Amino acid sequence: MEKITIDDVMEYDYLVTLAPSFILERMAKRNSNLVDKFKSVIQSYMDNLSMEQSNKLTAILNSDVSELQKIMMDSYLKTNKKQYKILANPDYKNFIVLNLDELRKMI
């Protein structure tokens, strides 16, 4: 499996920052299906991905969640965007798993 990098994750910054940080954290605490809330926007974005972007997205979706969370923390340290810090929180691992599963269904 292809190893993902911070640059791969940062390429999808638009999707990560769709929800303001206070909403993202509230949804993460509740383990909510965020993908469902933004389904049409996400689908539109995914429909316009190049083959390379699509392959990177697949690599991200197939990555270990703990590895993804480490990259999210690196992304937070690089950008200072609270959404990355929230997604890096180990307490929200189930939230990430749920939403990655929902994204996989859309591909």
C-alpha positions in Angstrom: 0.0 0.0 0.0 1.2 3.5 -0.8 2.5 5.5 2.1 0.7 8.8 2.6 2.3 12.0 3.5 1.3 15.3 5.0 1.2 16.8 1.5 -1.3 14.1 0.4 -3.6 15.1 3.3 -3.1 18.8 2.8 -4.3 18.4 -0.8 -7.7 17.6 0.7 -7.7 20.6 3.0 -10.9 21.8 1.4 -12.8 18.8 2.6 -11.2 18.8 6.1 -12.2 22.5 6.6 -15.8 22.2 5.3 -17.1 22.4 8.8 -16.0 25.1 11.2 -13.9 23.7 14.0 -16.6 24.2 16.7 -19.1 22.2 14.6 -16.5 19.5 13.8 -15.7 19.0 17.4 -19.3 18.8 18.4 -19.9 16.2 15.7 -16.8 14.3 16.6 -17.9 14.1 20.3 -21.2 12.7 19.2 -19.6 10.4 16.6 -21.8 11.9 13.9 -21.9 11.1 10.2 -20.3 14.3 8.9 -20.0 13.0 5.4 -23.8 12.6 5.2 -24.3 16.3 6.2 -22.0 17.5 3.3 -22.7 14.6 0.9 -23.5 16.8 -2.2 -20.5 19.1 -1.7 -18.2 16.1 -1.2 -19.6 14.3 -4.2 -19.2 17.3 -6.4 -15.6 17.7 -5.3 -14.9 14.0 -5.8 -16.4 14.0 -9.3 -13.8 16.5 -10.3 -10.7 14.7 -9.0 -7.9 13.8 -11.4 -6.8 10.2 -11.6 -3.8 11.0 -9.5 -5.9 12.8 -6.9 -8.4 9.9 -6.9 -5.5 7.4 -6.3 -4.2 9.6 -3.4 -7.7 9.7 -1.9 -7.9 5.9 -2.1 -4.5 5.6 -0.3 -5.8 7.9 2.4 -9.0 6.0 2.8 -7.1 2.7 3.0 -4.6 4.0 5.6 -4.5 3.0 9.2 -6.4 5.5 11.3 -3.6 5.9 13.9 -1.2 6.8 11.1 -3.8 9.3 9.7 -4.1 10.9 13.1 -0.4 11.4 13.3 -0.4 13.1 9.9 -3.4 15.2 11.0 -1.3 16.4 14.0 1.6 17.3 11.7 -0.9 19.1 9.5 -2.2 21.0 12.5 1.4 22.0 13.5 2.0 23.2 10.0 -1.2 25.1 9.4 -2.6 25.8 12.9 -6.1 24.8 11.6 -8.1 23.5 14.5 -9.9 21.0 12.4 -6.6 19.0 12.0 -6.1 19.1 15.8 -9.6 17.8 16.4 -9.1 15.0 13.9 -5.8 14.1 15.5 -7.4 13.5 18.9 -7.3 9.8 19.7 -10.7 10.2 21.5 -12.3 10.8 18.0 -10.9 7.7 16.3 -14.4 6.1 15.9 -15.6 9.3 14.4 -12.9 9.1 11.8 -13.5 5.4 11.1 -17.2 6.1 10.6 -16.7 9.0 8.2 -13.9 7.2 6.2 -16.3 4.3 5.8 -18.9 6.8 4.5 -16.4 8.3 2.0 -15.5 4.8 0.8 -19.1 4.2 0.0 -19.1 7.3 -2.2 -16.2 6.1 -4.4 
